[in-house]
Amino acid sequence: MAQEKLNGVSDDWKRQTKHISFQNNSNAPSLSGNILYFNNSVFEGEINFSQFPNLRRISFVNGANVNNLESIDISENKELSKIVLNESAALYPLRNSNCNLLIKERQLSQVVVMYHQLMYVNGTSVWLEKYKLLGQQELLSYVLVENGKKLEQLEAEIEKLNQAIAEKDQQIESLKKENEETPTLSQFQELVEIVFSPNTDLDFDKLKKEIKGLKLKFYLPYFQKEENTLKKLITDAKEKAGTNMGKFLDLLLQIQKQIFERQQENDSFAQGQLSAYQIILQEKLDYDELQKILNEQKKLLKLEQQLRFLQSDEEEIE
């Protein structure tokens, strides 16, 4: 393989090399001055020039067989400034290759690509040298990389990280809510005092009601917080949807409340009404936005049910 030949070059040669020339023969690589003649009958696979810290120029002789090359990684060659595609004709070696240059973004405006173009001057054909920045030419395809990874890979990794962060944020929110729902140390102490105080009459019915009263004391702020969340979601949605569509949102929430209170989750007619209003509202509101409102309302209805249960016992205590 071509890369194995490069790996076999001595470290001293790698430091001296400023110009690598692709050659068409089967000899081992050779160094003349600061030019490394990269000899191979057929170049194929992937090539990485990161071992050549002082590389400034890459060139191809016209007969170099590079059609089977997949990529040439020059992303770590900070000194590279020129790529010569052909020496004296338009038939440059990489013309039939699907080879990609792996580069860093700065090299788009740093590396110059030199090639020959046929021109006619006074009826005579002349091969003229042309120079274009790597980012402005169309003869060589390239892929941006960073830290040895293609940009597409990095973007995919970033997307995975964002998803992981979002999942962690959800877990943190869940833990916060669990923490809010968990009685505090002072509440536990209050409960212990109720149970174990020598002045406490161990009337279990009364004790049960007192525990529920303690739970209600904690429960009310949590319920109010969730109620405010739903109100804000509804207000924001109505502002976005407009006055007329806002009425349909009220109807949608009213139907879901009836389904919950009458336990009509399996009632096809009620579910059909719910779906019909959602379809109408999706002209102005996103599906996810509607689902968020419906889920929040369903959560609040369950909390309201629990709150009524606690409040009924509290009234009995009074």
N, C-alpha and C positions, 0 to 999 in steps of 0.2 A: 504493500500500500504506500501511496505517496507520503502520507503523514509519518509512517515509520522511517522513511528515508530522512525526513527532516529531523525527527527525534534523534537520529544517529549522528547528526552533525555535532562537532565538539562545541563546548561552551565558548571557547575562544573565538571560533568562527562566527558563532551566533552574535557575539558582541561586536565583531568587526563588520558584519554584513550591513550595508546600507541600501543595497539594490539586489532584488531577487529576480532572476530571469528564468521563465519557464522554457525548457529546451525539449526537443524531440529526439531523445536517444536513451539508451538503457544504462548509461554510465552512472556511477555514484555521484552525488553532488560534489562540486568543486568550487574553490574560492580563488578568484583572481582580483587582487587589489581589494576593493570592498564589495565586489559583485559576486554573489553566490549563484552559480549556474545549477538550477534545479532540474536535473535530468530525469526523464521518465518516458517510456514509450507510450504509456497510457496513464493519464492522471484521472483518478476516480475517488469517489467518497468525499469525505470532509477534510479540509485543510485548515489548520490554525497557526497563524504566524506570531502568536503572543510571545514565543521564545526569542524573537528578534527585536530587542528593545530599541535599536537604532535604525530600524528599517525606514527608508524614506521613499523608495520607488519600487514598483512591481511592473514587470513587462513580460510580454508573450512573443516568442518568435512565431512567424506565420504557420509553421508546421506543427506547433505544439498540439497534441491530442488531448483536449480538455473537455470533450463533450460529455463525459461521464462524471464530471465533478458535480457534487451536490451543493457545496458551500465553501466559501473562503472567509475565514474569520479574521478581520483586521481591526476589530473593535479595541484591542489593547495596544495597537501600534500608534502611539501618540505623535511620532515624528513623521509618519507617512504623509506625503504631500502629492504624489503623482502615481497614476496607473496608466501604463502605455498599452493600449489594446492591440496595436499592430505596428509593425515597423515601416512598411512601405506600401501597403495595399488595403483595400476596403474589406477584404475577406479576413476579418480578425478571428482568432481562434475560438472565442467564446460565443460566436454567432449562433451555433446550433445547440448550445448548452442551456440547461435549466438551472444553472448555478446561481445561487444568491450570495451577495456580499453581506456578511454580518458586520454591522457598523454601529457606532455611537452617533447620536444626533449631531454633535459638533463637527463630525467628519463630512457632513453634507456640504459645508461651506469651507472645508479645509483641504479636501483632496480634489485634485484636478485630474480629469480623465482626458487623455490624449488619443486621438484616432485620426485616420486619413479619410478624406472625402474627395470624390472625383469632381473636378470642376473643368469647365471648358473656357479657355482663354484664347481669343482670336482664332477660334476653330480648332484649337489644339487641346487635347485632354491632359489635364495635369492633376496629380494627387497632391492635395494641400493638407497640411497639418491643421487639425482643429483642436481646440481646448475648451472644455466645459467643466464647471464645478460638478461634483458628483450629484448634488441635489438638483441640478438643472438638466442633466443628460438623460437620455432614454434608452441607451444601449445596454446598460447593466442594471439588473434588478438588485434591490437591496432590502434588508430587513433590519430594523432598529433593535438593538439589544442593550441590556443594562445588567452588569454583574454576571455576564455569561448567559443570561436568559433573554429570550425574545420578548418583545413588548407585549405580544398577545398572551404569553405565559404569565407575565407580570400582572397584566390586567385581570386575568382569570384568578390569580392568587389574591389580588386586592379585593376582587368580588367575594371570594371565599372568606377573607378576613372580615369584610363588612358584614357578611351574613352571620359570621361567628360573633361579632361585636353586637349585632342586633339581637341575637339569641341570648347573649349574656345580659344585655340591657333588660330583656324581658324577664330573665331569671331574677335580676336584681329588683325589678318592679314587683314581681311575685313575692319575693322575700320581704320587701317593704310592706306589702299588704298583709302578709302573714304576721309580720311584726306588729302592725297596727291592730290586727285582730287578736293578738295574744295579750292577755292581761299583764299589766306591769307588776313589778315587785311590790309596790305599795298596795295594789289591788289584792294581790295574794295575801299580803299581811293583814289587810282589812278582813279578808275572808277567814283567815286563821283566827283572828280575834273574835269574829262572830261565832265560829264553831267551838273554840276552846275557852272562851271567856267564862269564868266562874259565875258570871251574872247572866249567862245565856241559858234560857230555858230550852232544853233539847226537844223542842216540838218540831218534828221533821217536816211537816207541811209548811210551818212558818219558816223554817230554815231554807227549804226549797224556794219559797217565794223571795226570801231575802237575797239568795244567790242570784235569782233571776233579776232582781232589782239592781244588783251590782253589775250584772251583765248589761242591763239596759243603760246604766250610767256610762258604760264604755261604748255601747252600740250606737247611741244617738249621733255623736260627732262623725262617726264613720259613715252612717247613713246619709247625713247632711252633705258630706263631702261628695259621695257618689251621686246624690241628687243634683248638686251644683254642676258636676261633670256632664250629666245628661242634658241639663238645661242649656249649657254652653254649646254642646254639640248640635242641639236642635236650633238654637239661635243662629249659629254660623251657617247651618244648612239652609235655613229659611232666607237668610241674606243672600246666599248664593243662588238659590232657586227662584226667588221672587215671590210676591204676595200670593198669586194664584196657585203656584205649585206648593207653597207653604201650607195651604189648606189640605192638599192631598197628603202631605206629610203628617198632619194632625190625624187624618183619617186612618193612615197606615198604623200609627202608634195606638190609636183607639182600638183597631181591630186586633192587634197583637195582645193588647191588654185583656180584651174579651176572651181571646183564645186561652190565655194563661189562667184567667179567673174561672172560666167554665171548663177548663181542661179539655180543650178541643184540638189538641195537637194532631190528632188523627182524623179530624173532620175535613174532608176533601173540599167542601164548599167554603169553609172559613179559610183554609190554606189557599184556595183559588183566589179569594178576595185579596189576601195578603200579597200574593204574587202579582195580581193585576195592578195594584197601586205601586208596587216596586217598579214594574215595567214603565208605568207612566212617569214616575219620578226620575228614572234613569235618563230622561231627556235632558235633565239639568244637573243631576247628582251622580257621582260614580257609584258603581255597585258596592265597592269596598266601603265607601263612605256610609251608604245606607245600612250595610251589615253592622258596621261599628255602632251606629245609633240603635239598631234593633237589639244587638247583643247587650248594650249598656242598659237599655230599658228592661230587658228580660232579667238582668242581674239586679236592677233596682226593685223590680216587682217581687223578687224572691226575698230581698232584704226587707221590703215593706211588709211582707207577709210575716216574717220573723219578728219584726218590730211590733206589729199589732199583737202578736202572741205575748211578747214580753210586757207590753203596755197593759194588756188586760189583767195580767197577774199583779202588776204594780197598782192598778186601781183597786184590786181586791185587798191589797195590803193597807191602802189608805182607808 
